[in-house]
Amino acid sequence: MPDDQIVVTGASKGIGAAIARELATRGHQVVCLSRSGKAPAGYGISCDMTDETSVVAAFKEVASNGSVAGLVNNAGVHMGSPSATLQTSEFDQVMRLNATAVMIAAREVYPFLKNKGGVIVNIGSFFDKLGVPDSLAYCASKAAVGAMTRCLAVEWASAGINVMNVAPGYIETDLNRVFLAQENVKRWMSKRIPTGAPGKPADVAQLVAVLFGENIPFLTGETIYIDGAQGVNH
């Protein structure tokens, strides 16, 4: 079993929890960061990803428990609002968790990876390339994740660090299960998603686990969309 730890942010539920469990199942040592500190696998650390001091302290604790092999930047939030009435505070709140926290976490894990390499997987969204009503802040934040992925991949390639962006489409979780179960939504999804229905957290988790499990040094800086082909459906 590998001794190196993989840190997963926003790991207490949803896609983050699925990623943590999948990595653990494949033999990785998993550290789960979340506000609650709950860990579906491995061990948990209570951490508010919008609080820089909290993030810095969390990574110091991780490093004190052993070497670090990688990071999954999964924590995020979606707050819908018409653009004409979007408050600056709402925009900032989304950007702080979805984008700024990604930068801070990557920066804090870098010292532990630079001498031996590792993998950083950012969880973006296929909304990064779409125009979605009432989702200006979310779309902007996920586009920023893609841009940061490219920049970090170029800067850190010489340190042996691969940086990838996994961008899901509609994924069924506890937060949206009731909404997705509505008949009108199911009909719309069946027409828009070529595979016929939203994905599952396990779909994303398996892809992330593959990126950690396979040693592909030449694969870095890319966004991999996992959306049932919805994003390319005419």
C-alpha positions in Angstrom: 0.0 0.0 0.0 1.4 3.4 -0.9 2.6 5.5 2.0 2.2 8.9 0.3 -0.9 10.8 1.2 -3.5 12.3 -1.2 -5.4 15.3 0.0 -9.1 15.6 -1.1 -10.9 18.9 -0.3 -14.6 19.0 0.1 -14.4 15.3 0.9 -17.2 14.8 3.4 -20.0 14.3 0.8 -21.0 14.0 -2.8 -18.3 13.8 -5.5 -15.5 14.5 -2.9 -16.6 11.6 -0.7 -16.8 9.3 -3.7 -13.2 10.3 -4.8 -11.9 9.7 -1.3 -13.5 6.2 -1.1 -12.3 5.2 -4.6 -8.7 6.3 -3.9 -8.7 4.4 -0.6 -10.1 1.3 -2.3 -7.2 1.4 -4.7 -4.7 1.5 -1.8 -4.0 5.2 -1.4 -3.7 7.0 1.9 -6.4 9.6 1.8 -6.7 12.8 3.9 -10.2 14.4 3.7 -10.5 18.2 4.2 -13.9 19.6 5.0 -15.6 22.0 7.4 -17.0 19.1 9.4 -13.8 17.1 9.4 -15.7 14.0 8.5 -13.8 11.4 6.5 -15.6 8.7 4.4 -12.1 7.2 4.0 -8.7 7.7 5.5 -8.7 10.4 8.1 -10.3 13.9 8.3 -9.1 17.4 9.1 -11.5 20.2 9.8 -10.7 23.0 7.3 -12.6 26.0 5.9 -11.2 26.2 2.4 -12.2 29.9 2.2 -10.0 30.7 5.2 -6.4 30.9 4.1 -5.1 30.5 7.6 -7.1 27.3 8.0 -5.8 25.9 4.7 -2.2 26.6 5.6 -2.6 24.9 9.0 -4.3 21.9 7.4 -1.4 21.2 5.0 1.1 21.6 7.7 -0.8 18.9 9.7 -0.9 16.7 6.6 2.8 17.0 6.1 3.5 16.2 9.7 1.8 12.9 9.3 3.9 11.7 6.3 4.9 12.4 2.7 2.4 13.8 0.2 1.7 12.4 -3.3 -1.0 14.7 -4.5 -4.1 16.9 -4.2 -7.7 16.8 -5.4 -9.2 20.3 -5.4 -12.9 19.3 -5.2 -14.5 21.8 -2.7 -16.9 24.1 -4.5 -20.3 25.9 -4.4 -23.0 26.9 -6.9 -25.1 30.0 -6.2 -27.6 30.8 -8.9 -28.5 34.5 -9.5 -29.6 36.6 -12.5 -26.5 38.5 -13.7 -28.4 41.8 -13.7 -28.9 41.5 -9.9 -25.9 39.5 -9.0 -24.3 41.0 -5.9 -20.6 41.5 -5.7 -20.6 39.7 -2.4 -22.2 36.6 -4.0 -19.7 36.7 -6.9 -16.8 36.9 -4.4 -18.2 34.1 -2.3 -18.3 31.7 -5.3 -14.9 32.8 -6.6 -13.3 32.5 -3.1 -14.2 28.8 -2.8 -14.2 27.6 -6.4 -11.1 29.5 -7.6 -9.1 31.2 -4.9 -9.1 28.1 -2.7 -7.8 26.1 -5.6 -4.8 28.4 -6.0 -4.1 28.4 -2.2 -4.3 24.6 -1.8 -2.1 24.1 -4.9 0.5 26.6 -3.6 0.5 25.0 -0.1 1.0 21.4 -1.4 3.7 22.5 -3.9 6.6 22.4 -1.3 5.8 18.8 -0.5 5.7 17.7 -4.1 8.5 19.7 -5.8 11.4 17.4 -4.9 9.7 14.1 -5.9 6.8 15.0 -8.2 3.1 14.2 -7.8 -0.3 14.9 -9.2 -2.8 17.7 -8.7 -6.3 17.1 -10.0 -8.7 20.1 -10.0 -12.4 19.5 -10.3 -13.9 21.9 -12.7 -17.1 21.8 -14.7 -18.3 21.6 -18.3 -19.9 25.0 -17.5 -16.5 26.5 -18.1 -17.2 26.5 -21.8 -21.0 27.1 -21.8 -23.2 30.2 -21.4 -25.6 29.3 -18.6 -28.3 31.6 -17.4 -28.1 32.6 -13.7 -24.7 31.0 -13.4 -22.2 33.8 -14.2 -20.2 33.4 -11.0 -20.0 29.7 -11.2 -19.1 29.6 -14.9 -16.4 32.2 -14.4 -15.0 30.3 -11.4 -14.8 27.1 -13.3 -13.2 28.7 -16.3 -10.6 30.1 -13.9 -9.9 26.6 -12.7 -9.1 25.5 -16.2 -6.8 28.5 -16.7 -5.0 27.8 -13.4 -4.6 24.2 -14.4 -2.8 25.2 -17.6 -0.6 27.7 -15.9 0.4 25.4 -13.0 1.1 22.5 -15.4 3.5 24.7 -17.4 5.3 26.2 -14.4 5.6 23.0 -12.4 6.4 20.4 -15.1 10.1 20.8 -14.5 9.4 19.7 -10.8 7.7 16.6 -12.0 4.2 17.7 -11.0 1.3 16.9 -13.3 -1.8 19.1 -13.0 -5.1 18.1 -14.5 -8.6 19.5 -14.6 -11.5 17.0 -14.5 -14.7 18.8 -15.6 -18.0 16.9 -14.9 -21.3 17.6 -16.4 -24.5 16.9 -14.5 -23.8 14.4 -11.7 -26.5 13.1 -9.4 -25.7 13.8 -5.7 -27.6 14.1 -2.5 -27.9 17.9 -3.1 -29.6 17.6 -6.5 -31.2 14.2 -6.5 -34.8 15.5 -5.8 -34.4 18.1 -8.6 -33.1 15.5 -11.1 -35.9 13.1 -10.3 -38.6 15.5 -11.5 -40.2 14.2 -14.7 -39.7 17.4 -16.7 -36.1 17.5 -15.8 -35.6 13.8 -16.6 -37.1 14.4 -20.0 -34.9 17.3 -20.7 -31.8 15.5 -19.6 -32.6 12.5 -21.7 -32.7 14.7 -24.8 -29.6 16.8 -23.9 -27.3 14.1 -22.6 -26.4 11.6 -25.3 -25.8 8.8 -22.8 -29.4 9.4 -21.6 -29.0 10.5 -17.9 -26.8 12.3 -15.5 -23.6 10.7 -14.3 -22.8 9.3 -10.8 -20.2 10.5 -8.4 -18.5 7.1 -8.9 -17.9 8.0 -12.6 -15.9 11.1 -11.6 -14.1 9.2 -8.8 -13.0 6.4 -11.1 -11.5 9.0 -13.6 -9.7 10.8 -10.8 -8.3 7.5 -9.4 -7.0 6.6 -12.9 -5.0 9.8 -13.1 -3.4 9.0 -9.8 -3.0 5.3 -10.5 -1.3 5.6 -13.9 2.1 7.1 -14.4 1.7 9.3 -17.5 4.3 12.0 -17.2 3.4 13.6 -20.6 -0.3 14.1 -19.6 -0.6 17.4 -17.9 -2.4 20.8 -18.3 -5.4 19.3 -19.9 -9.2 19.5 -19.1 -10.9 16.1 -19.3 -14.7 16.5 -19.7 -16.9 13.8 -18.2 -20.4 14.8 -19.2 -21.9 12.0 -21.3 -21.1 14.1 -24.4 -23.6 16.8 -23.4 -21.0 19.6 -23.9 -20.5 18.7 -27.5 -24.1 17.7 -28.3 -25.5 20.0 -31.1 
